[in-house]
Structure formats: C-alpha cells, structure tokens
C-alpha cells in the first residue's frame, strides 16, 4: 500500500516541473510565431511601398 502512495507522490512532485516546461515551450513558440509574422508583414509592406513608389512618377 505504501508503494502505491510513493508512486502517486512522485508523480505529483514532477508535475509542476513539466507544467513549467510546457509553459516555457508555449511562450517560446508564441514569441517565434510573432517574430515570423512581424518579419512577413514587414517584408510585404516594404514590397508594397516599393511598388507604390515605382508606380508614382513623383518618387521616380
């Protein structure tokens, strides 16, 4: 009976660390996605601005 209690105690003691790791990985994934989206939007906006300026004789 004590053996079963020790297994349960050991598994609950590990849970906060795994929760912390999941939280850390989730935060890292969110930051990585934000960086990719920001880079993509910046690139698209830059291309749009260059094409807009090239089409406008005032900027030529």
PDB file with SEQRES, HELIX, SHEET and CRYST1 records, atoms N, CA, C and O in Angstrom:
SEQRES   1 A   60  UNK UNK UNK UNK UNK UNK UNK UNK UNK UNK UNK UNK UNK          
SEQRES   2 A   60  UNK UNK UNK UNK UNK UNK UNK UNK UNK UNK UNK UNK UNK          
SEQRES   3 A   60  UNK UNK UNK UNK UNK UNK UNK UNK UNK UNK UNK UNK UNK          
SEQRES   4 A   60  UNK UNK UNK UNK UNK UNK UNK UNK UNK UNK UNK UNK UNK          
SEQRES   5 A   60  UNK UNK UNK UNK UNK UNK UNK UNK                              
HELIX    1 AA1 UNK A    2  UNK A   55  1                                  54    
HELIX    2 AA2 UNK A   57  UNK A   59  5                                   3    
CRYST1    1.000    1.000    1.000  90.00  90.00  90.00 P 1           1          
ATOM      1  N   UNK A   1       0.831  -1.195   0.000  1.00  0.00           N  
ATOM      2  CA  UNK A   1       0.000   0.000   0.000  1.00  0.00           C  
ATOM      3  C   UNK A   1       0.875   1.259   0.000  1.00  0.00           C  
ATOM      4  O   UNK A   1       0.567   2.231  -0.690  1.00  0.00           O  
ATOM      5  N   UNK A   2       1.959   1.240   0.769  1.00  0.00           N  
ATOM      6  CA  UNK A   2       2.838   2.396   0.832  1.00  0.00           C  
ATOM      7  C   UNK A   2       3.515   2.631  -0.514  1.00  0.00           C  
ATOM      8  O   UNK A   2       3.784   3.772  -0.891  1.00  0.00           O  
ATOM      9  N   UNK A   3       3.783   1.565  -1.222  1.00  0.00           N  
ATOM     10  CA  UNK A   3       4.448   1.687  -2.512  1.00  0.00           C  
ATOM     11  C   UNK A   3       3.582   2.489  -3.496  1.00  0.00           C  
ATOM     12  O   UNK A   3       4.088   3.341  -4.227  1.00  0.00           O  
ATOM     13  N   UNK A   4       2.289   2.210  -3.506  1.00  0.00           N  
ATOM     14  CA  UNK A   4       1.375   2.920  -4.399  1.00  0.00           C  
ATOM     15  C   UNK A   4       1.330   4.413  -4.030  1.00  0.00           C  
ATOM     16  O   UNK A   4       1.295   5.270  -4.913  1.00  0.00           O  
ATOM     17  N   UNK A   5       1.331   4.718  -2.737  1.00  0.00           N  
ATOM     18  CA  UNK A   5       1.312   6.113  -2.286  1.00  0.00           C  
ATOM     19  C   UNK A   5       2.595   6.830  -2.730  1.00  0.00           C  
ATOM     20  O   UNK A   5       2.548   7.994  -3.126  1.00  0.00           O  
ATOM     21  N   UNK A   6       3.737   6.137  -2.664  1.00  0.00           N  
ATOM     22  CA  UNK A   6       5.006   6.751  -3.076  1.00  0.00           C  
ATOM     23  C   UNK A   6       4.994   7.063  -4.570  1.00  0.00           C  
ATOM     24  O   UNK A   6       5.506   8.100  -4.991  1.00  0.00           O  
ATOM     25  N   UNK A   7       4.412   6.173  -5.372  1.00  0.00           N  
ATOM     26  CA  UNK A   7       4.338   6.426  -6.815  1.00  0.00           C  
ATOM     27  C   UNK A   7       3.490   7.651  -7.096  1.00  0.00           C  
ATOM     28  O   UNK A   7       3.863   8.485  -7.921  1.00  0.00           O  
ATOM     29  N   UNK A   8       2.350   7.772  -6.420  1.00  0.00           N  
ATOM     30  CA  UNK A   8       1.474   8.924  -6.624  1.00  0.00           C  
ATOM     31  C   UNK A   8       2.169  10.205  -6.187  1.00  0.00           C  
ATOM     32  O   UNK A   8       2.073  11.228  -6.865  1.00  0.00           O  
ATOM     33  N   UNK A   9       2.868  10.152  -5.059  1.00  0.00           N  
ATOM     34  CA  UNK A   9       3.571  11.334  -4.564  1.00  0.00           C  
ATOM     35  C   UNK A   9       4.664  11.749  -5.543  1.00  0.00           C  
ATOM     36  O   UNK A   9       4.834  12.938  -5.817  1.00  0.00           O  
ATOM     37  N   UNK A  10       5.402  10.783  -6.069  1.00  0.00           N  
ATOM     38  CA  UNK A  10       6.479  11.080  -7.008  1.00  0.00           C  
ATOM     39  C   UNK A  10       5.919  11.690  -8.287  1.00  0.00           C  
ATOM     40  O   UNK A  10       6.519  12.609  -8.845  1.00  0.00           O  
ATOM     41  N   UNK A  11       4.791  11.199  -8.753  1.00  0.00           N  
ATOM     42  CA  UNK A  11       4.232  11.725 -10.000  1.00  0.00           C  
ATOM     43  C   UNK A  11       3.696  13.139  -9.787  1.00  0.00           C  
ATOM     44  O   UNK A  11       3.789  13.967 -10.694  1.00  0.00           O  
ATOM     45  N   UNK A  12       3.136  13.437  -8.607  1.00  0.00           N  
ATOM     46  CA  UNK A  12       2.635  14.792  -8.377  1.00  0.00           C  
ATOM     47  C   UNK A  12       3.782  15.759  -8.142  1.00  0.00           C  
ATOM     48  O   UNK A  12       3.637  16.950  -8.416  1.00  0.00           O  
ATOM     49  N   UNK A  13       4.911  15.289  -7.646  1.00  0.00           N  
ATOM     50  CA  UNK A  13       6.047  16.183  -7.450  1.00  0.00           C  
ATOM     51  C   UNK A  13       6.683  16.574  -8.773  1.00  0.00           C  
ATOM     52  O   UNK A  13       7.251  17.661  -8.888  1.00  0.00           O  
ATOM     53  N   UNK A  14       6.597  15.712  -9.767  1.00  0.00           N  
ATOM     54  CA  UNK A  14       7.162  16.025 -11.079  1.00  0.00           C  
ATOM     55  C   UNK A  14       6.234  16.920 -11.893  1.00  0.00           C  
ATOM     56  O   UNK A  14       6.691  17.586 -12.822  1.00  0.00           O  
ATOM     57  N   UNK A  15       4.982  16.951 -11.578  1.00  0.00           N  
ATOM     58  CA  UNK A  15       4.003  17.681 -12.383  1.00  0.00           C  
ATOM     59  C   UNK A  15       4.309  19.184 -12.500  1.00  0.00           C  
ATOM     60  O   UNK A  15       4.223  19.719 -13.605  1.00  0.00           O  
ATOM     61  N   UNK A  16       4.660  19.886 -11.418  1.00  0.00           N  
ATOM     62  CA  UNK A  16       4.932  21.316 -11.581  1.00  0.00           C  
ATOM     63  C   UNK A  16       6.088  21.598 -12.542  1.00  0.00           C  
ATOM     64  O   UNK A  16       6.040  22.576 -13.287  1.00  0.00           O  
ATOM     65  N   UNK A  17       7.122  20.758 -12.535  1.00  0.00           N  
ATOM     66  CA  UNK A  17       8.249  20.973 -13.433  1.00  0.00           C  
ATOM     67  C   UNK A  17       7.820  20.772 -14.881  1.00  0.00           C  
ATOM     68  O   UNK A  17       8.211  21.548 -15.754  1.00  0.00           O  
ATOM     69  N   UNK A  18       7.022  19.740 -15.148  1.00  0.00           N  
ATOM     70  CA  UNK A  18       6.572  19.520 -16.523  1.00  0.00           C  
ATOM     71  C   UNK A  18       5.627  20.647 -16.935  1.00  0.00           C  
ATOM     72  O   UNK A  18       5.637  21.067 -18.092  1.00  0.00           O  
ATOM     73  N   UNK A  19       4.822  21.136 -16.012  1.00  0.00           N  
ATOM     74  CA  UNK A  19       3.961  22.281 -16.321  1.00  0.00           C  
ATOM     75  C   UNK A  19       4.771  23.515 -16.639  1.00  0.00           C  
ATOM     76  O   UNK A  19       4.421  24.289 -17.530  1.00  0.00           O  
ATOM     77  N   UNK A  20       5.861  23.697 -15.903  1.00  0.00           N  
ATOM     78  CA  UNK A  20       6.748  24.831 -16.167  1.00  0.00           C  
ATOM     79  C   UNK A  20       7.373  24.710 -17.549  1.00  0.00           C  
ATOM     80  O   UNK A  20       7.472  25.693 -18.284  1.00  0.00           O  
ATOM     81  N   UNK A  21       7.797  23.488 -17.899  1.00  0.00           N  
ATOM     82  CA  UNK A  21       8.411  23.277 -19.212  1.00  0.00           C  
ATOM     83  C   UNK A  21       7.406  23.507 -20.332  1.00  0.00           C  
ATOM     84  O   UNK A  21       7.744  24.095 -21.360  1.00  0.00           O  
ATOM     85  N   UNK A  22       6.183  23.050 -20.142  1.00  0.00           N  
ATOM     86  CA  UNK A  22       5.141  23.279 -21.147  1.00  0.00           C  
ATOM     87  C   UNK A  22       4.896  24.775 -21.300  1.00  0.00           C  
ATOM     88  O   UNK A  22       4.751  25.274 -22.416  1.00  0.00           O  
ATOM     89  N   UNK A  23       4.850  25.487 -20.179  1.00  0.00           N  
ATOM     90  CA  UNK A  23       4.651  26.930 -20.215  1.00  0.00           C  
ATOM     91  C   UNK A  23       5.800  27.620 -20.944  1.00  0.00           C  
ATOM     92  O   UNK A  23       5.587  28.527 -21.749  1.00  0.00           O  
ATOM     93  N   UNK A  24       7.009  27.181 -20.649  1.00  0.00           N  
ATOM     94  CA  UNK A  24       8.190  27.775 -21.287  1.00  0.00           C  
ATOM     95  C   UNK A  24       8.192  27.513 -22.790  1.00  0.00           C  
ATOM     96  O   UNK A  24       8.464  28.416 -23.581  1.00  0.00           O  
ATOM     97  N   UNK A  25       7.890  26.282 -23.180  1.00  0.00           N  
ATOM     98  CA  UNK A  25       7.856  25.949 -24.607  1.00  0.00           C  
ATOM     99  C   UNK A  25       6.729  26.693 -25.323  1.00  0.00           C  
ATOM    100  O   UNK A  25       6.897  27.133 -26.461  1.00  0.00           O  
ATOM    101  N   UNK A  26       5.590  26.831 -24.662  1.00  0.00           N  
ATOM    102  CA  UNK A  26       4.482  27.566 -25.260  1.00  0.00           C  
ATOM    103  C   UNK A  26       4.862  29.018 -25.474  1.00  0.00           C  
ATOM    104  O   UNK A  26       4.597  29.587 -26.532  1.00  0.00           O  
ATOM    105  N   UNK A  27       5.489  29.621 -24.461  1.00  0.00           N  
ATOM    106  CA  UNK A  27       5.916  31.017 -24.583  1.00  0.00           C  
ATOM    107  C   UNK A  27       6.945  31.178 -25.699  1.00  0.00           C  
ATOM    108  O   UNK A  27       6.890  32.143 -26.461  1.00  0.00           O  
ATOM    109  N   UNK A  28       7.887  30.231 -25.796  1.00  0.00           N  
ATOM    110  CA  UNK A  28       8.899  30.292 -26.856  1.00  0.00           C  
ATOM    111  C   UNK A  28       8.248  30.162 -28.230  1.00  0.00           C  
ATOM    112  O   UNK A  28       8.652  30.844 -29.172  1.00  0.00           O  
ATOM    113  N   UNK A  29       7.250  29.297 -28.352  1.00  0.00           N  
ATOM    114  CA  UNK A  29       6.557  29.122 -29.627  1.00  0.00           C  
ATOM    115  C   UNK A  29       5.801  30.390 -30.008  1.00  0.00           C  
ATOM    116  O   UNK A  29       5.816  30.795 -31.170  1.00  0.00           O  
ATOM    117  N   UNK A  30       5.148  31.010 -29.048  1.00  0.00           N  
ATOM    118  CA  UNK A  30       4.403  32.244 -29.321  1.00  0.00           C  
ATOM    119  C   UNK A  30       5.356  33.350 -29.779  1.00  0.00           C  
ATOM    120  O   UNK A  30       5.060  34.072 -30.730  1.00  0.00           O  
ATOM    121  N   UNK A  31       6.495  33.479 -29.106  1.00  0.00           N  
ATOM    122  CA  UNK A  31       7.471  34.500 -29.487  1.00  0.00           C  
ATOM    123  C   UNK A  31       7.999  34.230 -30.891  1.00  0.00           C  
ATOM    124  O   UNK A  31       8.141  35.156 -31.689  1.00  0.00           O  
ATOM    125  N   UNK A  32       8.290  32.963 -31.197  1.00  0.00           N  
ATOM    126  CA  UNK A  32       8.792  32.613 -32.531  1.00  0.00           C  
ATOM    127  C   UNK A  32       7.747  32.936 -33.604  1.00  0.00           C  
ATOM    128  O   UNK A  32       8.091  33.459 -34.663  1.00  0.00           O  
ATOM    129  N   UNK A  33       6.494  32.630 -33.339  1.00  0.00           N  
ATOM    130  CA  UNK A  33       5.423  32.928 -34.302  1.00  0.00           C  
ATOM    131  C   UNK A  33       5.290  34.434 -34.490  1.00  0.00           C  
ATOM    132  O   UNK A  33       5.129  34.903 -35.616  1.00  0.00           O  
ATOM    133  N   UNK A  34       5.357  35.201 -33.394  1.00  0.00           N  
ATOM    134  CA  UNK A  34       5.286  36.656 -33.504  1.00  0.00           C  
ATOM    135  C   UNK A  34       6.429  37.203 -34.355  1.00  0.00           C  
ATOM    136  O   UNK A  34       6.229  38.108 -35.166  1.00  0.00           O  
ATOM    137  N   UNK A  35       7.632  36.650 -34.166  1.00  0.00           N  
ATOM    138  CA  UNK A  35       8.777  37.115 -34.947  1.00  0.00           C  
ATOM    139  C   UNK A  35       8.575  36.830 -36.434  1.00  0.00           C  
ATOM    140  O   UNK A  35       8.845  37.686 -37.276  1.00  0.00           O  
ATOM    141  N   UNK A  36       8.101  35.631 -36.753  1.00  0.00           N  
ATOM    142  CA  UNK A  36       7.880  35.275 -38.154  1.00  0.00           C  
ATOM    143  C   UNK A  36       6.806  36.154 -38.772  1.00  0.00           C  
ATOM    144  O   UNK A  36       6.971  36.634 -39.893  1.00  0.00           O  
ATOM    145  N   UNK A  37       5.710  36.371 -38.060  1.00  0.00           N  
ATOM    146  CA  UNK A  37       4.618  37.201 -38.587  1.00  0.00           C  
ATOM    147  C   UNK A  37       5.096  38.640 -38.785  1.00  0.00           C  
ATOM    148  O   UNK A  37       4.791  39.267 -39.800  1.00  0.00           O  
ATOM    149  N   UNK A  38       5.845  39.157 -37.813  1.00  0.00           N  
ATOM    150  CA  UNK A  38       6.360  40.524 -37.932  1.00  0.00           C  
ATOM    151  C   UNK A  38       7.273  40.650 -39.140  1.00  0.00           C  
ATOM    152  O   UNK A  38       7.179  41.621 -39.891  1.00  0.00           O  
ATOM    153  N   UNK A  39       8.160  39.672 -39.333  1.00  0.00           N  
ATOM    154  CA  UNK A  39       9.078  39.700 -40.467  1.00  0.00           C  
ATOM    155  C   UNK A  39       8.309  39.639 -41.787  1.00  0.00           C  
ATOM    156  O   UNK A  39       8.637  40.348 -42.737  1.00  0.00           O  
ATOM    157  N   UNK A  40       7.277  38.780 -41.839  1.00  0.00           N  
ATOM    158  CA  UNK A  40       6.480  38.630 -43.049  1.00  0.00           C  
ATOM    159  C   UNK A  40       5.724  39.919 -43.375  1.00  0.00           C  
ATOM    160  O   UNK A  40       5.720  40.368 -44.522  1.00  0.00           O  
ATOM    161  N   UNK A  41       5.087  40.509 -42.366  1.00  0.00           N  
ATOM    162  CA  UNK A  41       4.333  41.745 -42.584  1.00  0.00           C  
ATOM    163  C   UNK A  41       5.270  42.867 -43.013  1.00  0.00           C  
ATOM    164  O   UNK A  41       4.936  43.652 -43.899  1.00  0.00           O  
ATOM    165  N   UNK A  42       6.445  42.945 -42.386  1.00  0.00           N  
ATOM    166  CA  UNK A  42       7.413  43.988 -42.758  1.00  0.00           C  
ATOM    167  C   UNK A  42       7.852  43.814 -44.207  1.00  0.00           C  
ATOM    168  O   UNK A  42       7.934  44.786 -44.958  1.00  0.00           O  
ATOM    169  N   UNK A  43       8.135  42.569 -44.597  1.00  0.00           N  
ATOM    170  CA  UNK A  43       8.577  42.314 -45.973  1.00  0.00           C  
ATOM    171  C   UNK A  43       7.476  42.660 -46.962  1.00  0.00           C  
ATOM    172  O   UNK A  43       7.744  43.287 -47.988  1.00  0.00           O  
ATOM    173  N   UNK A  44       6.237  42.262 -46.672  1.00  0.00           N  
ATOM    174  CA  UNK A  44       5.128  42.565 -47.574  1.00  0.00           C  
ATOM    175  C   UNK A  44       4.898  44.068 -47.671  1.00  0.00           C  
ATOM    176  O   UNK A  44       4.658  44.587 -48.761  1.00  0.00           O  
ATOM    177  N   UNK A  45       4.968  44.776 -46.537  1.00  0.00           N  
ATOM    178  CA  UNK A  45       4.773  46.218 -46.550  1.00  0.00           C  
ATOM    179  C   UNK A  45       5.873  46.909 -47.338  1.00  0.00           C  
ATOM    180  O   UNK A  45       5.601  47.861 -48.070  1.00  0.00           O  
ATOM    181  N   UNK A  46       7.121  46.445 -47.200  1.00  0.00           N  
ATOM    182  CA  UNK A  46       8.243  47.037 -47.924  1.00  0.00           C  
ATOM    183  C   UNK A  46       8.061  46.839 -49.429  1.00  0.00           C  
ATOM    184  O   UNK A  46       8.269  47.768 -50.210  1.00  0.00           O  
ATOM    185  N   UNK A  47       7.673  45.628 -49.835  1.00  0.00           N  
ATOM    186  CA  UNK A  47       7.439  45.384 -51.258  1.00  0.00           C  
ATOM    187  C   UNK A  47       6.300  46.250 -51.775  1.00  0.00           C  
ATOM    188  O   UNK A  47       6.381  46.796 -52.875  1.00  0.00           O  
ATOM    189  N   UNK A  48       5.240  46.376 -50.985  1.00  0.00           N  
ATOM    190  CA  UNK A  48       4.116  47.220 -51.390  1.00  0.00           C  
ATOM    191  C   UNK A  48       4.563  48.675 -51.536  1.00  0.00           C  
ATOM    192  O   UNK A  48       4.194  49.342 -52.503  1.00  0.00           O  
ATOM    193  N   UNK A  49       5.346  49.162 -50.592  1.00  0.00           N  
ATOM    194  CA  UNK A  49       5.802  50.551 -50.645  1.00  0.00           C  
ATOM    195  C   UNK A  49       6.705  50.790 -51.859  1.00  0.00           C  
ATOM    196  O   UNK A  49       6.594  51.824 -52.518  1.00  0.00           O  
ATOM    197  N   UNK A  50       7.603  49.832 -52.160  1.00  0.00           N  
ATOM    198  CA  UNK A  50       8.479  49.990 -53.320  1.00  0.00           C  
ATOM    199  C   UNK A  50       7.677  49.992 -54.615  1.00  0.00           C  
ATOM    200  O   UNK A  50       7.942  50.796 -55.509  1.00  0.00           O  
ATOM    201  N   UNK A  51       6.694  49.093 -54.721  1.00  0.00           N  
ATOM    202  CA  UNK A  51       5.896  49.055 -55.947  1.00  0.00           C  
ATOM    203  C   UNK A  51       5.029  50.313 -56.063  1.00  0.00           C  
ATOM    204  O   UNK A  51       4.815  50.823 -57.163  1.00  0.00           O  
ATOM    205  N   UNK A  52       4.536  50.806 -54.928  1.00  0.00           N  
ATOM    206  CA  UNK A  52       3.733  52.023 -54.940  1.00  0.00           C  
ATOM    207  C   UNK A  52       4.592  53.211 -55.362  1.00  0.00           C  
ATOM    208  O   UNK A  52       4.159  54.040 -56.162  1.00  0.00           O  
ATOM    209  N   UNK A  53       5.811  53.295 -54.825  1.00  0.00           N  
ATOM    210  CA  UNK A  53       6.697  54.401 -55.168  1.00  0.00           C  
ATOM    211  C   UNK A  53       7.147  54.330 -56.620  1.00  0.00           C  
ATOM    212  O   UNK A  53       7.277  55.360 -57.280  1.00  0.00           O  
ATOM    213  N   UNK A  54       7.386  53.117 -57.125  1.00  0.00           N  
ATOM    214  CA  UNK A  54       7.820  52.954 -58.508  1.00  0.00           C  
ATOM    215  C   UNK A  54       6.709  53.347 -59.477  1.00  0.00           C  
ATOM    216  O   UNK A  54       6.988  53.838 -60.571  1.00  0.00           O  
ATOM    217  N   UNK A  55       5.457  53.137 -59.087  1.00  0.00           N  
ATOM    218  CA  UNK A  55       4.331  53.471 -59.955  1.00  0.00           C  
ATOM    219  C   UNK A  55       4.032  54.964 -59.938  1.00  0.00           C  
ATOM    220  O   UNK A  55       3.357  55.470 -60.834  1.00  0.00           O  
ATOM    221  N   UNK A  56       4.527  55.676 -58.928  1.00  0.00           N  
ATOM    222  CA  UNK A  56       4.246  57.102 -58.789  1.00  0.00           C  
ATOM    223  C   UNK A  56       5.413  57.896 -59.389  1.00  0.00           C  
ATOM    224  O   UNK A  56       6.542  57.768 -58.916  1.00  0.00           O  
ATOM    225  N   UNK A  57       5.166  58.708 -60.413  1.00  0.00           N  
ATOM    226  CA  UNK A  57       6.263  59.456 -61.047  1.00  0.00           C  
ATOM    227  C   UNK A  57       6.957  60.437 -60.091  1.00  0.00           C  
ATOM    228  O   UNK A  57       8.113  60.796 -60.311  1.00  0.00           O  
ATOM    229  N   UNK A  58       6.273  60.864 -59.049  1.00  0.00           N  
ATOM    230  CA  UNK A  58       6.877  61.823 -58.116  1.00  0.00           C  
ATOM    231  C   UNK A  58       8.042  61.194 -57.357  1.00  0.00           C  
ATOM    232  O   UNK A  58       8.950  61.907 -56.929  1.00  0.00           O  
ATOM    233  N   UNK A  59       8.035  59.887 -57.184  1.00  0.00           N  
ATOM    234  CA  UNK A  59       9.104  59.206 -56.439  1.00  0.00           C  
ATOM    235  C   UNK A  59      10.187  58.657 -57.356  1.00  0.00           C  
ATOM    236  O   UNK A  59      11.210  58.164 -56.880  1.00  0.00           O  
ATOM    237  N   UNK A  60       9.973  58.736 -58.660  1.00  0.00           N  
ATOM    238  CA  UNK A  60      10.936  58.133 -59.601  1.00  0.00           C  
ATOM    239  C   UNK A  60      12.247  58.905 -59.653  1.00  0.00           C  
ATOM    240  O   UNK A  60      13.156  58.530 -60.392  1.00  0.00           O  
TER     241      UNK A  60                                                      
END                                                                             
